[in-house]
């Protein structure tokens, strides 16, 4: 599991992103420091596509960079892409999707790593930033976030085969800066703020079942947090970092057992970070030995 970027001060204030790339070897619970990103980055998105980790948007001179685990190095991509803050990034069918973000709330761009080409696709119906996006099956789900005025609980679904967005049942609560991951064919959303002023923090977690097309509440994490990162591995969710309503940053890692509906403290990160991104990337054996 790889953590990229993030900051130690609240969004909108005097914040400085980090260039660090921290890798958690889960089997040993051992943290490695991988090569640093070309530039410090925060308020960004990240996703794994075609065996490489892509980091897009945020506060950085370059719109995108990618980490090649076989070469153990980062590459800065200079092709033109609109500057995006608090966008979402996800991968589907070996293509990368960058959705929404400040100043481009409705815009959706698709990147083909093989051709090194960007193209615009159908705009999202409700413009948003500080939202979540996740791929499940052949669809991309976009959840929550905020527009220029209010926090959102709305959910949309993108079908790449038809280039169309469809409204889905709303989450129980409005959420921005929440964490999201998929496991066992379901979508889990945790934490986040429910107001524009960063005053009210969610402590709960809710789950969406695409087959039943409905949301339900599940067990809550031990610590309420927003601007956190979450990934899935082997029927477990791993929740990293974030902040509370008092601007305090976390270095704690929690693990959720999907089958038993139970959260537990699992460890700590190398430092306290908010707006950090987490990704699962297959690394060569040399990292493990």
C-alpha positions in Angstrom: 0.0 0.0 0.0 1.4 3.3 -1.1 0.7 6.8 0.5 1.3 9.9 -1.6 1.2 13.6 -0.9 -0.8 15.2 1.8 -0.2 18.0 4.3 -0.1 18.8 8.0 -2.3 22.0 7.9 -5.9 22.5 7.1 -7.1 22.9 3.5 -7.4 26.5 2.5 -4.8 27.7 5.0 -1.0 28.0 4.7 -0.4 24.4 3.6 2.7 22.7 2.2 2.4 19.4 0.5 4.9 16.6 0.8 7.0 14.8 -1.9 7.3 11.7 0.2 6.1 8.3 -1.0 5.6 5.9 1.9 5.0 2.2 1.2 3.4 -0.2 3.7 4.4 -3.8 3.2 1.2 -5.3 4.7 2.5 -8.9 5.4 5.3 -7.5 7.6 3.7 -4.2 8.7 6.9 -2.5 7.6 7.1 1.0 6.1 9.5 1.8 3.2 10.3 5.2 1.9 10.2 5.0 -1.9 11.6 7.6 -4.3 10.1 11.1 -3.8 7.6 12.6 -6.2 9.1 15.2 -8.6 7.2 17.9 -6.8 5.4 18.3 -3.5 1.6 17.6 -3.8 -1.6 17.9 -1.8 -5.3 18.3 -2.6 -4.7 15.7 -5.4 -6.0 12.3 -6.5 -4.3 9.0 -7.2 -5.0 5.6 -8.8 -3.2 2.6 -10.1 -3.6 1.9 -13.8 -1.7 -0.5 -16.1 0.6 -1.5 -13.2 1.7 2.1 -12.5 0.6 4.6 -9.8 -0.7 7.9 -11.2 -1.0 11.1 -9.1 -3.1 13.8 -10.7 -4.1 17.4 -9.8 -3.5 19.3 -6.5 -1.0 22.0 -5.8 1.9 21.2 -8.2 3.7 22.6 -11.2 2.9 19.4 -13.2 -0.7 18.2 -13.6 0.3 14.5 -13.4 3.2 12.2 -12.4 3.5 8.5 -12.4 5.5 5.9 -10.5 6.9 2.9 -12.3 7.6 0.2 -9.7 9.8 -1.9 -12.1 12.1 1.1 -12.7 11.6 2.5 -9.2 11.2 6.0 -10.4 8.7 8.8 -10.9 8.0 10.5 -14.3 6.5 14.0 -14.6 3.9 14.3 -17.4 3.8 17.6 -19.1 0.8 17.2 -21.4 -1.8 19.9 -20.9 -4.5 19.1 -18.4 -6.7 21.7 -16.6 -5.4 22.4 -13.1 -7.6 20.4 -10.6 -7.8 20.7 -6.8 -9.8 18.2 -4.8 -10.7 16.1 -7.9 -11.2 12.4 -7.8 -9.1 9.9 -9.8 -10.0 6.3 -10.5 -9.1 3.6 -13.1 -11.4 1.5 -15.2 -10.5 -0.9 -18.0 -6.9 0.3 -18.1 -7.8 4.0 -18.5 -7.6 6.8 -15.9 -10.6 9.1 -15.1 -10.2 12.5 -13.5 -13.5 13.8 -12.3 -14.6 17.2 -11.0 -12.5 19.4 -8.7 -12.5 23.1 -7.9 -13.0 25.4 -10.9 -13.9 22.3 -13.0 -16.8 20.9 -11.0 -18.6 19.1 -14.0 -15.5 18.2 -16.1 -14.4 14.6 -16.7 -11.2 13.7 -18.5 -10.0 10.3 -19.5 -6.3 9.3 -20.0 -5.1 6.3 -22.0 -1.6 5.4 -20.7 -0.8 3.2 -23.7 -1.4 6.1 -26.2 -0.4 8.8 -23.7 -3.6 10.7 -24.8 -6.2 12.7 -22.9 -9.8 13.2 -24.0 -12.9 14.7 -22.4 -15.9 12.4 -21.8 -19.5 13.2 -20.7 -19.7 15.8 -17.9 -20.9 14.7 -14.5 -24.5 15.8 -13.9 -23.9 17.5 -10.5 -20.6 19.4 -10.4 -18.5 18.6 -7.3 -15.2 18.8 -5.5 -13.8 17.1 -2.4 -15.8 14.0 -3.5 -15.1 10.3 -3.7 -14.9 8.1 -6.8 -14.5 4.3 -7.1 -14.8 1.7 -9.8 -16.8 -1.5 -9.3 -17.6 -3.9 -12.1 -17.7 -1.9 -15.3 -19.0 1.3 -13.7 -17.6 4.3 -11.9 -19.5 5.7 -8.9 -19.0 9.3 -7.7 -20.2 10.1 -4.2 -20.8 13.3 -2.2 -18.4 16.2 -2.1 -19.6 19.8 -2.4 -20.4 22.4 -5.0 -19.8 26.1 -4.5 -22.5 26.3 -1.8 -23.4 23.1 -0.1 -22.2 19.6 0.8 -23.7 16.8 -1.2 -25.1 13.3 -0.5 -25.9 12.6 -4.1 -24.4 9.7 -6.1 -23.9 9.2 -9.8 -22.8 6.3 -11.9 -20.8 6.4 -15.1 -21.0 3.7 -17.8 -18.0 4.1 -20.1 -19.6 1.9 -22.8 -22.4 4.5 -23.3 -20.6 7.6 -22.1 -23.5 8.4 -19.8 -24.1 9.3 -16.2 -27.0 8.0 -14.2 -28.3 9.2 -10.8 -28.2 6.5 -8.0 -29.7 6.5 -4.5 -28.3 9.2 -2.3 -26.1 8.4 0.7 -27.6 8.7 4.1 -25.5 11.8 4.9 -23.9 14.7 3.1 -20.1 14.1 3.0 -17.1 15.9 1.7 -13.5 14.8 2.2 -14.7 11.2 3.0 -12.9 8.0 2.3 -14.1 5.3 -0.1 -13.2 1.8 -1.1 -14.9 -1.4 -2.5 -14.9 -4.9 -1.0 -17.0 -8.0 -1.6 -18.9 -6.3 -4.4 -20.0 -3.3 -2.2 -19.0 0.3 -1.7 -18.0 1.6 1.7 -17.8 5.4 2.5 -16.4 6.6 5.8 -16.2 9.9 7.6 -16.0 13.3 6.0 -17.4 16.7 6.9 -21.1 17.4 6.5 -21.0 21.2 6.3 -19.1 23.8 4.3 -17.4 25.3 7.4 -15.6 22.1 8.4 -17.5 22.2 11.7 -19.4 18.9 11.7 -17.5 15.6 11.3 -19.1 12.2 10.5 -18.1 9.3 12.7 -20.0 6.7 10.8 -19.5 4.4 7.8 -22.2 3.4 5.3 -22.3 0.7 2.6 -23.9 0.6 -0.8 -25.0 -2.7 -2.3 -25.3 -2.3 -6.2 -27.4 -5.4 -6.4 -30.0 -4.2 -4.0 -29.4 -0.6 -5.1 -29.6 0.7 -1.5 -27.5 2.1 1.3 -27.2 0.9 4.9 -25.1 1.9 7.9 -22.4 -0.4 9.2 -20.1 -0.2 12.2 -18.3 3.1 12.7 -14.5 3.5 12.8 -12.9 4.1 16.2 -11.9 7.7 15.4 -14.1 10.1 13.4 -12.0 11.6 10.6 -12.1 13.4 7.3 -9.6 14.1 4.5 -8.5 10.4 5.0 -7.6 7.7 2.6 -9.0 4.2 2.4 -8.1 1.1 0.4 -9.3 -2.5 0.2 -7.3 -5.7 0.4 -8.4 -9.3 1.1 -11.9 -8.5 2.5 -10.5 -5.8 4.7 -10.5 -2.0 4.5 -7.5 0.1 5.6 -8.1 3.7 6.7 -5.2 6.1 6.8 -4.6 9.5 8.4 -7.0 12.5 8.0 -8.1 15.2 10.5 -10.8 16.0 13.0 -13.0 19.1 13.3 -10.3 20.8 15.4 -7.6 20.6 12.6 -5.8 17.8 14.5 -4.1 15.4 12.1 -3.9 11.7 12.5 -1.2 9.1 11.9 -3.3 6.2 13.0 -4.3 3.3 10.7 -7.6 1.4 11.2 -8.7 -1.9 9.7 -12.2 -3.0 9.0 -13.2 -6.6 8.7 -16.0 -6.6 6.1 -17.2 -10.1 6.9 -17.5 -9.5 10.7 -18.4 -5.8 10.5 -15.7 -4.8 13.0 -13.1 -1.9 13.1 -9.8 -2.1 15.0 -6.7 0.0 15.4 -4.1 -1.5 13.1 -0.9 0.7 13.4 0.5 4.1 12.6 1.8 6.0 9.6 5.3 7.5 9.5 3.8 10.9 10.1 0.5 12.7 10.6 -1.1 13.7 7.3 -4.5 14.9 5.9 -5.5 14.8 2.2 -3.2 11.9 1.8 -3.9 9.4 -1.0 -3.6 5.6 -0.6 -3.3 3.0 -3.4 -2.6 -0.7 -3.7 0.3 -1.4 -6.1 2.0 -4.6 -7.0 5.8 -4.2 -6.3 8.7 -6.4 -7.5 10.0 -8.9 -5.0 13.1 -6.9 -4.3 11.1 -4.6 -2.1 10.0 -7.4 0.1 13.2 -9.5 0.5 
